[in-house]
Amino acid sequence: MPGFTRISDVLIPDRWNQYFQELTAELSAIRQAGIMGTVPGLTIAGGGTTFNMPFWQDIDGDDEVWSTGHETIPDKITAEKDVAAVLTRIKSWGAEDLAGMFAGSDPLGAVGRLVASYWSRKEQKILLAILRGIFGNDNGTLADNMIDASDEAVSNSLMVDAIGKMGDNSNKLSGMLMHSAVQFDLAKKKLLDVKPTEPGTGTAPEFNSFLGRTIVVDDGAPVEDVVFGSETRKVYTTYLFGQGAIGYVEGSPTVPVEVERQGTKSQEVLINRRQFIMHPKGVRWIGNAANTTPSNDELATIGNWQRVFEFKNIPIIALRHQIG
C-alpha cells in the first residue's frame, strides 16, 4: 500500500526503548508531581523476585554531659531492610491497531507517545493497587497514617488535618492523588490554587494544587458506597505524599522491545516487556505471588505488606471522606 509504514521500518529496538522510557517519565503525572522518584545507585540485577533495600534506623537516646574523666557509653546503630517486589509486565499491539498512526511525519514518535501514555496510566493503576494494600480501609499496615473521616465532607480543615498528621514532617508532603470528583468539589469550595486562563488563549483554568501541593487526578482512586443509617453515601480516599515517597527503579529485560512478523496473519506485532520496582519506602513486601511477580490484585492485598519505618518517616497519608 503506497504510503504505508510498517513498525519495523521505524523502530530500532534499542533506540526506541530509550525514547519510550524518557517519554513515559515525561508523561507520568505521578513522576512530575514528585510522588514517585528514582532511587539513585540501585539497579535490578540477576534473578530473584524481590530486592533488598537496606537502611539505617534513626538514632535516639539521651545525650550525656561531657566532663573531665567522663567515659561515654556508646549506643548502637542498627540496620533494617526494606524488601521490594520486582514487577514484570508485558503488552503487545498488532500493526492493524496502530496502522492509522503510521502516516504522520514522525511515526516513531507517534508509536512511542501512544505506548508511553499507555504505560504511564498503568503505572498509576499499580500505585493505586499498592496504596489499597498498605492502607485497606482502616486496618492496613499504615492504619496510623490514615484519617478516617468517612462521615464528613472534605473541607479545608480536614485537608489541613491530613497534612498535619505528619507533625513536624508535614512540610515534606508535596503531592496529592485524588478522584476527579474530589478535585472539582474542592474547586467549587474555592480551596484550590487556581491557574487562570491565560489572556488571549483558549486554555482552560487549572485546579492543580492545594497549599502548594501538586494534585494528580485519577478516577481509579478509591470510592465506595457506605451505609450511614438509612442512606448510602460515597466515601472517597485521597492520598498525600512526600517527595519520592514511592521509590522507582527501571530494570532491563533481556529483550525489552521487539517486532514480530506474523506472516500467516499478514501483520506485525510490537511487543513491550518491562521490569521495574515501584515501592512505598518504609513498607516491606512480604507476600507470596502466585506467579513470578505480584499482580495488581496481590499488591492490593492488605496482608502482603509490613511496616518497617516509623510512621512519621513514611510520608504517605490517606484521608477518607465524602464530598458535597
C-alpha positions as CSV (number, residue, x, y, z in Angstrom):
1,M,0.0,0.0,0.0
2,P,1.5,3.4,-1.0
3,G,2.4,5.5,2.0
4,F,2.0,2.6,4.5
5,T,4.8,2.4,7.0
6,R,5.5,-0.8,8.9
7,I,6.6,-0.9,12.6
8,S,9.9,-2.5,11.5
9,D,10.5,0.4,9.2
10,V,10.6,2.9,12.0
11,L,11.5,1.0,15.1
12,I,15.1,0.3,16.1
13,P,14.6,-1.6,19.4
14,D,17.5,-0.1,21.5
15,R,16.8,3.5,20.3
16,W,13.1,3.1,20.7
17,N,13.3,1.6,24.2
18,Q,15.3,4.6,25.5
19,Y,13.0,7.0,23.8
20,F,9.9,5.3,25.2
21,Q,11.3,5.3,28.8
22,E,12.1,9.0,28.6
23,L,8.7,9.8,27.2
24,T,6.9,7.7,29.8
25,A,8.7,9.7,32.5
26,E,7.7,12.9,30.8
27,L,4.0,11.9,30.6
28,S,3.8,10.4,34.0
29,A,1.8,12.7,36.3
30,I,2.9,10.9,39.5
31,R,6.6,11.4,38.5
32,Q,6.1,15.0,37.5
33,A,4.4,15.6,40.9
34,G,7.4,14.2,42.7
35,I,5.3,11.3,44.2
36,M,7.5,8.7,42.5
37,G,11.2,9.2,42.4
38,T,14.1,7.1,41.1
39,V,16.4,5.5,43.7
40,P,20.0,6.6,42.9
41,G,22.6,3.8,42.7
42,L,20.2,0.9,42.8
43,T,19.8,-1.5,39.9
44,I,17.8,-4.6,39.3
45,A,20.5,-7.2,38.7
46,G,20.4,-11.0,38.4
47,G,17.5,-13.3,39.1
48,G,15.0,-13.2,42.0
49,T,11.6,-11.7,42.6
50,T,12.4,-9.3,45.5
51,F,15.1,-6.7,46.1
52,N,16.6,-5.9,49.5
53,M,17.0,-2.2,50.2
54,P,18.9,-1.8,53.5
55,F,18.7,1.3,55.6
56,W,19.9,2.6,59.0
57,Q,17.4,3.0,61.8
58,D,17.3,6.6,63.2
59,I,19.4,7.2,66.3
60,D,18.0,8.3,69.6
61,G,18.8,8.3,73.3
62,D,19.7,11.0,75.8
63,D,22.9,12.9,75.4
64,E,25.5,12.9,78.2
65,V,27.2,15.7,80.0
66,W,30.8,15.7,78.8
67,S,33.1,16.5,81.8
68,T,36.6,15.7,83.0
69,G,37.1,12.0,83.5
70,H,33.8,11.1,81.9
71,E,33.7,7.9,79.8
72,T,30.8,7.9,77.2
73,I,28.7,4.8,76.8
74,P,28.1,4.2,73.0
75,D,24.7,3.4,71.7
76,K,24.5,1.1,68.8
77,I,23.1,2.0,65.3
78,T,21.0,-0.8,63.9
79,A,20.3,-1.7,60.3
80,E,17.0,-2.9,58.9
81,K,16.0,-3.8,55.4
82,D,13.1,-2.8,53.2
83,V,12.0,-5.5,50.7
84,A,10.6,-4.5,47.4
85,A,8.9,-6.8,44.9
86,V,10.3,-6.8,41.4
87,L,7.4,-6.2,39.0
88,T,7.3,-7.6,35.4
89,R,4.7,-6.6,32.8
90,I,4.3,-7.3,29.1
91,K,2.0,-5.9,26.5
92,S,1.7,-6.3,22.7
93,W,0.0,-4.4,19.9
94,G,-0.8,-5.5,16.4
95,A,0.0,-3.3,13.4
96,E,-3.6,-3.1,12.3
97,D,-4.5,-1.4,15.6
98,L,-1.7,1.2,15.1
99,A,-1.7,1.5,11.3
100,G,-3.6,4.8,11.3
101,M,-0.8,6.4,13.3
102,F,2.0,5.5,10.9
103,A,1.1,8.1,8.2
104,G,2.4,11.0,10.2
105,S,5.7,12.8,9.8
106,D,7.1,11.2,12.9
107,P,5.9,7.6,13.0
108,L,8.4,6.6,15.7
109,G,7.2,9.5,17.9
110,A,3.6,8.5,17.2
111,V,4.1,4.9,18.3
112,G,6.3,6.0,21.2
113,R,3.7,8.5,22.5
114,L,0.9,6.0,22.3
115,V,2.8,3.3,24.2
116,A,4.4,5.7,26.7
117,S,1.0,7.2,27.5
118,Y,-0.4,3.6,28.0
119,W,2.4,2.7,30.5
120,S,2.1,6.0,32.4
121,R,-1.6,5.1,33.0
122,K,-0.7,1.6,34.1
123,E,1.9,2.8,36.5
124,Q,-0.7,5.0,38.2
125,K,-3.0,1.9,38.4
126,I,-0.2,-0.1,40.0
127,L,0.4,2.7,42.5
128,L,-3.3,2.7,43.5
129,A,-3.2,-1.1,44.0
130,I,-0.2,-0.7,46.3
131,L,-2.0,2.0,48.3
132,R,-5.0,-0.2,48.7
133,G,-2.7,-2.9,50.0
134,I,-0.8,-0.8,52.6
135,F,-3.9,1.1,53.9
136,G,-7.0,-1.0,53.4
137,N,-10.0,0.9,54.8
138,D,-8.7,1.4,58.3
139,N,-6.9,-1.9,59.2
140,G,-3.9,-1.9,56.8
141,T,-0.2,-1.8,57.5
142,L,-0.3,2.0,57.6
143,A,-3.5,2.4,59.6
144,D,-1.8,5.0,61.8
145,N,-1.1,7.1,58.7
146,M,-4.9,7.3,57.9
147,I,-7.6,9.7,58.9
148,D,-11.0,8.1,58.6
149,A,-13.4,11.0,58.3
150,S,-15.8,8.9,56.2
151,D,-18.8,10.6,57.8
152,E,-17.6,14.1,56.9
153,A,-17.4,16.1,53.7
154,V,-13.9,17.2,52.6
155,S,-13.0,20.7,53.8
156,N,-10.1,23.0,54.3
157,S,-9.9,21.9,57.9
158,L,-9.9,18.2,57.0
159,M,-7.3,18.6,54.4
160,V,-5.0,20.5,56.8
161,D,-5.6,17.8,59.4
162,A,-4.4,15.3,56.9
163,I,-1.2,17.3,56.2
164,G,-0.8,17.8,59.9
165,K,-0.8,14.1,60.5
166,M,2.9,14.1,59.7
167,G,3.5,16.6,62.6
168,D,6.9,18.4,62.2
169,N,7.4,16.4,59.0
170,S,4.3,17.8,57.3
171,N,6.4,20.2,55.1
172,K,7.7,17.0,53.3
173,L,4.2,16.3,51.9
174,S,4.4,17.7,48.3
175,G,1.8,15.9,46.2
176,M,-1.7,14.5,46.3
177,L,-3.7,11.9,44.4
178,M,-7.4,12.2,44.3
179,H,-10.6,11.3,42.4
180,S,-11.7,13.9,39.9
181,A,-15.0,14.4,41.9
182,V,-12.9,15.4,44.9
183,Q,-10.9,17.8,42.8
184,F,-13.9,19.6,41.5
185,D,-15.6,19.6,44.9
186,L,-12.6,21.4,46.3
187,A,-12.6,23.7,43.4
188,K,-16.2,24.6,44.0
189,K,-15.4,25.3,47.6
190,K,-12.5,27.6,46.3
191,L,-9.9,25.6,48.2
192,L,-7.6,25.0,45.3
193,D,-4.8,27.2,44.0
194,V,-6.1,28.0,40.5
195,K,-4.0,28.8,37.5
196,P,-6.4,31.0,35.5
197,T,-6.9,31.1,31.7
198,E,-4.0,32.9,30.1
199,P,-5.2,36.1,28.3
200,G,-5.6,35.7,24.6
201,T,-5.6,31.9,24.7
202,G,-8.2,29.2,24.8
203,T,-6.6,27.3,27.7
204,A,-8.9,26.2,30.4
205,P,-8.2,27.1,34.1
206,E,-6.2,24.5,36.0
207,F,-7.1,23.4,39.6
208,N,-3.8,21.8,40.2
209,S,-2.7,22.3,43.7
210,F,-3.7,22.7,47.4
211,L,-1.5,24.8,49.6
212,G,1.2,24.5,47.0
213,R,1.0,20.7,46.8
214,T,0.6,19.3,43.3
215,I,-2.6,17.4,42.6
216,V,-2.7,14.2,40.5
217,V,-6.2,13.2,39.4
218,D,-7.2,9.6,38.8
219,D,-10.7,8.2,38.8
220,G,-9.2,4.9,39.9
221,A,-8.7,6.4,43.4
222,P,-10.9,4.5,45.9
223,V,-14.6,5.4,46.1
224,E,-17.0,3.1,47.8
225,D,-20.7,3.1,48.8
226,V,-21.0,3.2,52.6
227,V,-24.3,2.9,54.5
228,F,-25.0,5.7,57.1
229,G,-28.2,5.0,58.9
230,S,-30.9,4.8,56.3
231,E,-28.9,6.1,53.3
232,T,-25.9,5.2,51.3
233,R,-23.2,7.7,50.5
234,K,-20.0,7.6,48.5
235,V,-16.8,7.7,50.5
236,Y,-13.6,8.8,48.7
237,T,-9.9,8.2,49.7
238,T,-7.4,11.0,48.9
239,Y,-3.7,10.3,49.3
240,L,-0.9,12.8,50.3
241,F,2.7,12.1,49.5
242,G,6.2,13.3,50.3
243,Q,8.8,13.8,47.6
244,G,9.9,10.5,46.3
245,A,7.6,8.5,48.7
246,I,7.4,5.8,46.1
247,G,10.8,4.6,45.0
248,Y,11.2,3.6,41.4
249,V,13.9,1.5,39.7
250,E,13.7,0.6,36.0
251,G,15.1,-2.8,35.1
252,S,16.5,-4.2,31.8
253,P,14.6,-7.3,30.4
254,T,16.7,-9.4,28.0
255,V,14.5,-8.2,25.1
256,P,12.6,-5.2,26.3
257,V,11.1,-4.5,22.8
258,E,10.8,-6.5,19.6
259,V,8.8,-6.6,16.4
260,E,7.4,-9.9,15.4
261,R,6.2,-10.6,11.9
262,Q,3.2,-13.0,11.7
263,G,3.3,-14.0,8.1
264,T,0.2,-16.2,8.2
265,K,-1.8,-13.2,9.5
266,S,0.0,-10.6,7.4
267,Q,0.6,-8.4,10.4
268,E,3.4,-7.2,12.6
269,V,3.2,-7.2,16.4
270,L,5.0,-4.8,18.7
271,I,5.9,-6.5,22.0
272,N,7.0,-4.4,25.0
273,R,8.4,-6.1,28.1
274,R,9.1,-4.2,31.4
275,Q,10.8,-5.0,34.6
276,F,10.8,-2.4,37.4
277,I,10.4,-1.7,41.1
278,M,7.7,0.6,42.3
279,H,7.8,0.6,46.1
280,P,6.5,2.6,49.0
281,K,9.5,3.5,51.1
282,G,9.4,2.1,54.6
283,V,6.9,-0.7,53.9
284,R,8.2,-4.2,53.3
285,W,6.7,-6.6,50.7
286,I,6.1,-10.0,52.5
287,G,3.6,-11.5,50.1
288,N,4.0,-14.7,48.1
289,A,2.9,-14.1,44.5
290,A,1.1,-16.8,42.6
291,N,3.2,-16.2,39.6
292,T,6.8,-15.0,39.3
293,T,6.0,-11.5,40.5
294,P,2.8,-10.0,42.0
295,S,-0.3,-9.0,40.1
296,N,-2.2,-5.8,40.9
297,D,-4.7,-7.8,42.9
298,E,-1.9,-9.2,45.1
299,L,-0.3,-5.7,45.5
300,A,-3.8,-4.6,46.7
301,T,-4.0,-7.3,49.4
302,I,-3.5,-6.0,52.9
303,G,-1.7,-9.0,54.4
304,N,1.1,-8.7,51.8
305,W,2.8,-5.7,53.4
306,Q,4.6,-4.9,56.7
307,R,5.8,-1.6,58.0
308,V,9.5,-1.2,58.8
309,F,9.9,2.6,59.2
310,E,8.5,4.7,62.0
311,F,5.1,6.1,60.9
312,K,6.3,9.7,60.7
313,N,9.2,8.6,58.5
314,I,6.7,7.2,55.9
315,P,5.5,10.3,54.0
316,I,2.2,8.8,52.8
317,I,-1.2,9.8,54.3
318,A,-4.7,8.5,53.4
319,L,-7.8,10.6,54.1
320,R,-11.3,9.0,53.8
321,H,-14.1,11.5,53.3
322,Q,-17.2,12.4,51.5
323,I,-17.8,15.4,49.1
324,G,-20.5,18.0,48.8
